[in-house]
Amino acid sequence: MSNKTTCDVAIIGAGIIGLATAYYLSKKGMKLAIIEKNYIGSGSTLRCIGGIRQQFSTPTSIRVMKESVSLFAQMKEEFGFSVDFHQGGYLLLAHDEQFVEVFKSNIQIQRQEGVNVSLLTPEETKDLVPELNIAGLLAAAYCPDDGQAYPFLVLKGYKQKLDAKRQAFYLHNPVTKIEKPKNFILTLQDGCQLEAPKVVLSAGPWTRELAQQMGLDLPLYPERHEALVTERIPKIIDPMLVDYRQDGCYFHQYLSGHIVGCYTPYPNFPGICHEASLEFLREMGKRMIRLVPALEKATILRQWAGCYTMTPDGSPIVDESPISNLYIASGMSGHGFMFGPGIGRHLAHFIAEEKWDVDFREFAIDRAFKGKESLK
Ligand SMILES: Cc1cc2nc3c(=O)[nH]c(=O)nc-3n(C[C@H](O)[C@H](O)[C@H](O)COP(=O)(O)OP(=O)(O)OC[C@H]3O[C@@H](n4cnc5c(N)ncnc54)[C@H](O)[C@@H]3O)c2cc1C
């Protein structure tokens, strides 16, 4: 016999997007069910490297990120412990003229939105990061207010706050069926059924297959991205370094002293795959040392793989779907951790008040998906 429980909003997926949305819905007094097929953060969020930047190319992304930065900054007080939020900046490196032009035009938009960003010469860049190899560098875009936080601590903070409000978590228990006779009825793997008038689908790379159950075909394409972490070493870099060459990479140093980094594979590696590769390990080491030769002495501790969930234009889908009261929040690309707090707050407002408090048309489900976020 099924055991049906009711709530105001059911949230499928306990990554950063699901938990941040839950946190802000909970603040509004909503009764929630948060369903996670594995453990909290087990999808992409705990595989990410915690970078937070405001240097985007479209106004909505920049605004969301400005807001996210201020929300990350408040977490220590809100959660009662530090989430290792640190504003060491992001330094985007251009080794060809095309990227210099991209940076210049983005800086104009970012400044219009009030972001503190500037274009540095190679010498100014070297002053900022003395260990950086500037051979071939033409210019760098720098925002000192960008930075990092530790994903494990951010999720822990949201979880504790939701527990304090006695919100219901269903962990290690995937949603296997979604139906909508009137309200939504979700069936979980253990047979438990949940009834909710509103559902948030924030299942990261699995969002597309879940939405298909409801007859929706969303342009969401998971791809594998890999990362590694070194042993702790004395402070060597403060900003996140992002090398935009095709064989570039990006990495930063946590407050703990560990260096964490990734590169964007070319060609991309489509599908949901959590298997790490030897190729990445070999390549990433070389690329990091090319950029910061002193890293030659650092020992790699471990590597892992996770997913970016891509959309055709590189911006997320955050919107009510054509199925009334079914909200989609996915397609976060390599930015979901940093977008999380800002998107969670606005999506919670939209769900509770049934109207946006900001212009989110850039993230609309029915947009044309033309153009491309130039700072992937
Ligand atoms: C190597 C790497 C580095 C990255 N670095 C950064 C970075 O520096 N900064 C940044 O902002 N972003 C970064 N990202 C991207 C970031 O991790 C993602 O954009 C973000 O975590 C997406 O969050 P999410 O909540 O949408 O998805 P997820 O974290 O994937 O959460 C979705 C959850 O849904 C659950 N789920 C799926 N199906 C079901 C089901 N049927 N029932 C119940 N639950 C289900 C999954 O188990 C999962 O936990 C990185 C990603 C990778 C892989």
The ligand as an SDF file (V2000), in Angstrom:
LIG
                    3D

 53 58  0  0  0  0  0  0  0  0999 V2000
   35.1150   19.4050  -12.4590 C   0  0  0  0  0  0  0  0  0  0  0  0
   34.0700   20.4750  -12.2640 C   0  0  0  0  0  0  0  0  0  0  0  0
   34.4480   21.7440  -11.8220 C   0  0  0  0  0  0  0  0  0  0  0  0
   33.4890   22.7330  -11.6330 C   0  0  0  0  0  0  0  0  0  0  0  0
   33.8630   23.9470  -11.1310 N   0  0  0  0  0  0  0  0  0  0  0  0
   32.9290   24.8990  -10.8990 C   0  0  0  0  0  0  0  0  0  0  0  0
   33.2890   26.1410  -10.3090 C   0  0  0  0  0  0  0  0  0  0  0  0
   34.4650   26.4070  -10.0070 O   0  0  0  0  0  0  0  0  0  0  0  0
   32.2990   27.0350  -10.0660 N   0  0  0  0  0  0  0  0  0  0  0  0
   30.9900   26.7910  -10.3860 C   0  0  0  0  0  0  0  0  0  0  0  0
   30.1510   27.6600  -10.1570 O   0  0  0  0  0  0  0  0  0  0  0  0
   30.6320   25.6100  -10.9390 N   0  0  0  0  0  0  0  0  0  0  0  0
   31.5570   24.6770  -11.2030 C   0  0  0  0  0  0  0  0  0  0  0  0
   31.1900   23.4800  -11.7600 N   0  0  0  0  0  0  0  0  0  0  0  0
   29.8000   23.3030  -12.1950 C   0  0  0  0  0  0  0  0  0  0  0  0
   28.9120   22.9840  -11.0290 C   0  0  0  0  0  0  0  0  0  0  0  0
   29.4090   21.8590  -10.3280 O   0  0  0  0  0  0  0  0  0  0  0  0
   27.4930   22.6790  -11.5170 C   0  0  0  0  0  0  0  0  0  0  0  0
   27.0650   23.6660  -12.4280 O   0  0  0  0  0  0  0  0  0  0  0  0
   26.5290   22.6650  -10.3460 C   0  0  0  0  0  0  0  0  0  0  0  0
   26.9870   21.8120   -9.3380 O   0  0  0  0  0  0  0  0  0  0  0  0
   25.1440   22.2300  -10.8070 C   0  0  0  0  0  0  0  0  0  0  0  0
   24.3420   22.1070   -9.6570 O   0  0  0  0  0  0  0  0  0  0  0  0
   22.9110   21.4460   -9.7500 P   0  0  0  0  0  0  0  0  0  0  0  0
   22.2970   21.5680   -8.4230 O   0  0  0  0  0  0  0  0  0  0  0  0
   22.2100   21.9900  -10.9520 O   0  0  0  0  0  0  0  0  0  0  0  0
   23.1950   19.9170  -10.1310 O   0  0  0  0  0  0  0  0  0  0  0  0
   23.7710   18.7190   -9.2790 P   0  0  0  0  0  0  0  0  0  0  0  0
   24.7770   19.1370   -8.2940 O   0  0  0  0  0  0  0  0  0  0  0  0
   24.1680   17.6680  -10.2640 O   0  0  0  0  0  0  0  0  0  0  0  0
   22.5180   18.2230   -8.4550 O   0  0  0  0  0  0  0  0  0  0  0  0
   21.4750   17.4940   -9.0250 C   0  0  0  0  0  0  0  0  0  0  0  0
   21.0980   16.3720   -8.0830 C   0  0  0  0  0  0  0  0  0  0  0  0
   19.9460   15.7160   -8.5740 O   0  0  0  0  0  0  0  0  0  0  0  0
   20.0190   14.3730   -8.1520 C   0  0  0  0  0  0  0  0  0  0  0  0
   19.0960   13.5600   -8.9640 N   0  0  0  0  0  0  0  0  0  0  0  0
   19.2310   13.1960  -10.2420 C   0  0  0  0  0  0  0  0  0  0  0  0
   18.1970   12.4200  -10.6220 N   0  0  0  0  0  0  0  0  0  0  0  0
   17.3920   12.2970   -9.5500 C   0  0  0  0  0  0  0  0  0  0  0  0
   16.1940   11.6080   -9.2940 C   0  0  0  0  0  0  0  0  0  0  0  0
   15.5980   10.8750  -10.2340 N   0  0  0  0  0  0  0  0  0  0  0  0
   15.6510   11.6780   -8.0550 N   0  0  0  0  0  0  0  0  0  0  0  0
   16.2390   12.4140   -7.0850 C   0  0  0  0  0  0  0  0  0  0  0  0
   17.3910   13.0920   -7.2700 N   0  0  0  0  0  0  0  0  0  0  0  0
   17.9600   13.0290   -8.4790 C   0  0  0  0  0  0  0  0  0  0  0  0
   21.4770   14.0250   -8.3820 C   0  0  0  0  0  0  0  0  0  0  0  0
   21.8750   12.8840   -7.6600 O   0  0  0  0  0  0  0  0  0  0  0  0
   22.1770   15.3040   -7.9610 C   0  0  0  0  0  0  0  0  0  0  0  0
   22.6700   15.2630   -6.6330 O   0  0  0  0  0  0  0  0  0  0  0  0
   32.1230   22.4710  -11.9240 C   0  0  0  0  0  0  0  0  0  0  0  0
   31.7560   21.1940  -12.3580 C   0  0  0  0  0  0  0  0  0  0  0  0
   32.7030   20.1990  -12.5240 C   0  0  0  0  0  0  0  0  0  0  0  0
   32.2830   18.8360  -12.9800 C   0  0  0  0  0  0  0  0  0  0  0  0
  1  2  1  0
  2  3  1  0
  2 52  2  0
  3  4  2  0
  4  5  1  0
  4 50  1  0
  5  6  2  0
  6  7  1  0
  6 13  1  0
  7  8  2  0
  7  9  1  0
  9 10  1  0
 10 11  2  0
 10 12  1  0
 12 13  2  0
 13 14  1  0
 14 15  1  0
 14 50  1  0
 15 16  1  0
 16 17  1  0
 16 18  1  0
 18 19  1  0
 18 20  1  0
 20 21  1  0
 20 22  1  0
 22 23  1  0
 23 24  1  0
 24 25  2  0
 24 26  1  0
 24 27  1  0
 27 28  1  0
 28 29  2  0
 28 30  1  0
 28 31  1  0
 31 32  1  0
 32 33  1  0
 33 34  1  0
 33 48  1  0
 34 35  1  0
 35 36  1  0
 35 46  1  0
 36 37  1  0
 36 45  1  0
 37 38  2  0
 38 39  1  0
 39 40  1  0
 39 45  2  0
 40 41  1  0
 40 42  2  0
 42 43  1  0
 43 44  2  0
 44 45  1  0
 46 47  1  0
 46 48  1  0
 48 49  1  0
 50 51  2  0
 51 52  1  0
 52 53  1  0
M  END
$$$$
